């Protein structure tokens, strides 16, 4: 489980941590508009959506150890190119490459291995540990990244030159590259090389693990509801990536303080994910998801309909903490729904592929929508429009979670 936790966060550090915590600097150093960065990350989402389903069938056929290690090492190679600060076209190709390395060979293998570890009665604990552990690692990496960034960034942030900003971001990217490559080594030696066809002591034929699995999974109604819940929860998570830019443009913070305040929110992830997972095992996962969506909806509506007070960091931080609790609780819960949906363990990879094709489509459009809204209405108004957009998905997720809880009462 420790290896899965390290792998599960390290592989996404390069594609997402850099833009999540240092977004204003990334836009300047890469010479991108918010819309262009959103488009590049949208390409990641398109490639990922194509890769999820075949990735699920790969996870049902090949050992997790090999898939995860290869993914981590190839992602680190992409980080080497990222450190050269590619142009807009280069950034599009870079995030397309990340879509292959972090999804096709990685995602379903990670979820399947976690479900196998959790057994039939402690899925909430298993996925809570996975995402809580990933959250702890993310917070540590984010804090280390902010520390490196602040140490190499000039004391007077307002007068920092482009070269000085490039130097600071270069150090952060290479730090993430090293962590990702080392995580691949850890996975290679820590995870058993067990073939996934040997489940519960039974051998499954190629035909059984591909064609029959697809048909069986498509016939489970709760799986489709789970896909909607994942989609709405993931929209909220993608919204979290805009908080640092929101802090700068709406609350008047400098880039270093904005990165720090979002990193503080990230520290809630291990507590929220593990706590929600354990409560999900006791009171049902779908009910805990409904409560999380309710909290997120309240937070999004606050940001959407209140006027920011420049310098009021405590208001910003307080609401970010509420939103972070809800977002990270959902991340520790939504894949634990496979037990409530009664998906056979041997079909987990295929089910993950189906749910993910739908659930992770926000990778395609959320960053792009945010960029368009913010560029069209610079300042507070653009961000308020984006939080209205987030509120709509939180409301849909609340309704879907409540409906699923009624089915399994």
N, C-alpha and C positions, 0 to 999 in steps of 0.2 A: 504493500500500500504506500509506503514511503517513496518507492521508486515511481509509482503511478502519479503521486502528488507532484513530485519534482518534474516529471515529464509533462504532466497536464498543464502546468503553468509556464515552464520554460519555453515550450514550443511556440507560445503566443506572445512572449515578451517582446521579440523583435518586431513583428508586424503591428502590435497594438499598444504595448506600454509606451513606446516612444511617442506616438501621436496622442495617446491619452493624457499623459502627464506633462508633455512639453509641446503641446499643439501650437501655441503662438510662435514659438521659436522654429518649429518644423516648417510652418508656412513661410516664414521669412528665409530660412536657410535653403530650403528646397525651391524657393521662388515659386510658390504655388498659392492660388486663391483657395478659400474654403471650399468652393465648388469643385475645383480641380482635385484637391485632396479627397473630397467625398467621392468623386468619380473614380479615382484610382482604387479606393477602398471598395467601391461598388463593383469594380471588376473582380476583386477578390471574392465578393459575394456570389457573382455569376459563376465563376470557376468552382467555388465551393459547392454551390447548389448542384452543379453537374457531378461533382465528385462524391457527394454524400452517399448516394445509393450504391454505386459500385464499391465504394469504400466499405459499406456494410457487408457486402458479399465477400470481400477480401478478409474481413475480420472473422467471418465464419469459416474460413478455409486456411488461413496462415497464422502462425504463432504471433502473439502480441509483441513478444520481445523483439523480433526482427522488424516488424512494421514500425514500432515506436522508435527504435534506435535510428533506423534509416531516416525517418521523418525529422528527428531532431538534428541530425548531422547535415541534412540537405537544407534545412531552414537556416542553420548557422552560416552556410555558404551564401545564402541570400542576404544575410546580414552584412557580409563582407562587401557586397555590392552596394548595399544601403549606405554604408559609411562613406561612399564616394559622392553622396548627395546627387543622385541622378535627376535628370530633367523630368518634366511632366510625362513625356512618353516613356522614359525609363522607369518612372514610378509606376505607371500602369502595368508594364511588363513585370516589375518586381512584385507587386501585390497579386498579380495573376499566378506567378510562381509560388508565392506563399499559399495561395488557395489550393494548389496541388500538394505541397509538402505537408501542410498542417491538417488537411482534411482527408484526402484520398487514402493515405497510408497510416493515418493516425487516429482520427476521432472515434470511429466505431470500435476500433481495437481497444481504445482506452475505456470506453463505456462498458464493453463486454467484459473486459478483465475486472472492472470494478464490481459489476453485478455478480460475477462468479465468486468474488471475494466475500460479498455480503450475504450470500445464501438467501433463503426464502423469508426469513423473519426480521432481518435487520438491514433492509435496503435503504431506509432513511439514514441509518448510521453510516452505511458504506458511502453513499453519495454525499452525505454531510461531511464525512471525513475527507473525501476527495476534494470537494470544493472549499471546505474550510481550510484544509491544508494548502490547497492552491492559493487561497486568499492570504494565508499567513506568509507564504513564499512571495506572493505578489507585493504585499505590503513591505516586506523586507527589501525586495528588489527595488521597489519604488522609492523607498526611503534612501537606499544606497545610491540610486540614480540621482535623486534630488541633491544628496550630499555631494556627489561628484560634480554635478551640474553647478551647484552653488560655489564649490571650491575653485572651479575653473572659469566661472562667470565673473566679470568685473564687479566690484562693489557697487559702483554707480551703474545700475542696470539701464538707466535711461540713456546713457551715453555710450553703451557698448557697441562696438563696431561689428559688421557682418562677420569678419574673420574671427573675432573673439567668440561670437555665438556659434560659429561652425566648429571651433576647437572644443567648446564645451559639449556640444551635441555629439561630436565624434567620440569623445571619451565615454559618453553614456552608451552609445550604440555598441562599441567594442566590449564594454562590460557585459552587455546582454549577450553578445556573440559567444563569449567565453563560457558563460553560465549555460547556454543552450547546448554547446558542444559537450561540456562535461556531463550534463544530464543524460545525453545519449550514451556515454560511457557507463554511467551508473545503471541505466536501464539494461544495458547489455549483460552486465554481470549480476544484477539483482533479481530479474524476472525469469522464472523457469521457462524453458523452451518446450512448452506443452502444445501439441497440436489441438486446435479448437474443435475438431471433429470428435475428440474423445471427451464427451460431456457426460457426467454422471456414470462413468464406466462403460458407456456405449459408443460404438463406432457408427458414424452416420455417413451414408454414401454421398457422392458429389451431387447427385440429383436431389437427394433429400435436403441438402443444405442450401440449394439455390432455388429451383423452380417451385417446389412445394412450400418452402418458407415464404416466398413472396406472396403466393396466393393466400396462404393461411393468415399472414399478417394483415393483408388488405381487407380481410373479412372481419377484423376486430374493430367495432365502432369506437371503443374507448381510445384506441390508438390515434384515431383521427382527432378526437377531442384533445388528446395530449399534444398533438402537433399544433393546434391552435393556441393552447396554453403556453407552449414553448415559444411560439412566434411572438406573443404579446410580452412575455417575460424578457425575451431577447431584445425587443424594441427598447424596453426600459434600460437594459444593460448598455445598449449602444448609445442611449441618451447620456449615460454616465460619462462617456468619453468627451462630451461637450462641456463639462463643468469647468474645466480650467479656462477655456476661452470665455465662458460666461462670467467667470470671476473677474477676468481682465476687462472685458468690454462693458459689463453691467455694474460691477461693484468697484471698479477703478483700481484693482490690485495690480502689482507688478508681476512679471512672469514667474519669478522664483517663488513668491508667496502663493500665487495661484496653484502652482504645482504642489506645493507643500500642503495646502488645505485639501486638495483632492486626495493626496496620499494619506492624510488623516482619515478620510472617509473609507479608504481601502482597508484600513486596519480593522474595520468592523466585519469584514468578510469571514474570517475564520470563526468568530463567535456566532454570527448570524447563521451561517451555513450549517455548522455542526449542531447548534441549538435547534434550528428549524427541522433538521433531519431527525433528531431524536424525538422531538415533539410529534413529527409526522408518523413515526413508528407507533406512537402511543394513541394519537387522536385522529389519524388518517392524513395522508400526504395532501390530498385535494383540499381539505379544510384549511390546512396551514397555508396552502397556496392562495386560497381566497382571502385570508387575512392579510397576507403580504401584498396582494394586489390592491387591497383597500388602503393600506398605508402609502403605497406608491402613488395612487390616484390623488390622495390628499396633498402629497408633496408636490406633484406636478401642477396641480391646480393653484397652489400657493405661488409658485414661481410664475405661472402663466398670468395671474390676475393681480399681482401686487407690484408696486413700483420699487425697484431697488434703491437703497440708501447708500450712497458712495461711502466707502470706508466701514460700513456696518458688517464687519467680518463675522461677528457672532451669529447674526441672522442667517447669513449664507451657510456657515458651518453647521448650524443647528438643523437646517432643512436638508442639507446634504447628508447628514448623519441619519435622518429619518429615511430618506430615499435609499441610502446605502444599505440600511438594515433590511428593507423590503427586497431590494434587488438581489442582495447576496443570499437572503433566505430562499428566494425562488431558485437561485442557481444550485443550492444544495438539495432541492426537492424535485425538480421536474422530471429527472430521469428515474427517480425512485417510483414514479407512477407505473412503471412496467409491471410491478407486482399487482397493483390495483387493476390494471388492464388485462391481467392474466395472460401475458405473453410468455410462451415456453422459453426456458433459459437458452436452449440450443438455437432459437430463432432471434436472439437478442441483437446480433449484428445487423440482420436484415431489418428489424424493427427500428433500430437506431437510424439506419439509412433513410427509411421512409419518413420518420418523424423529423429528421434533421433537414431533409430536402425542403419541407414546408417551414419548419420552425426557425431555420437560420436564414431565411430570405431577407431579414432585416440587414444582413451584411451587404446586400445589394443597394438598398434604398435609403436607409436611415441617415447615414453620413451625407449622402447626396442631397436629401431633403433638407437636412440641417444647413448645409452649405448654401443651397439656393435661398432658403428663408433668411439666413443671416446676411448674405450678400445683397439681397433685394431690399432689406430693411436694416441697414447697419445700426448697431447699438442695441439698446434694450428691446425695442419692438420686435426685431427679428428673432431674438431669443424667446420672447413671450409667445410668438406664433409657434415656435418649435415645441415649447412645453404644452401648448394646447394639443398639438399633434400627439405628443407622448401620452397625454391624459386620455385620449380616445382609445388607445390600445390598452391602457391600464384598465379601463372600464370593461372592454371586451374580455380581457383575461379574467377579471373578477367574475363575470357572468359565466364563462366557460368552466372555471374552477368550481363554482357553486353548483352548476349543473352536474358535473362529474361526481361531486360529493353526494348528491342526491341519489345517483345511480347506484352507488356502492354502500348506502346506508343499510 
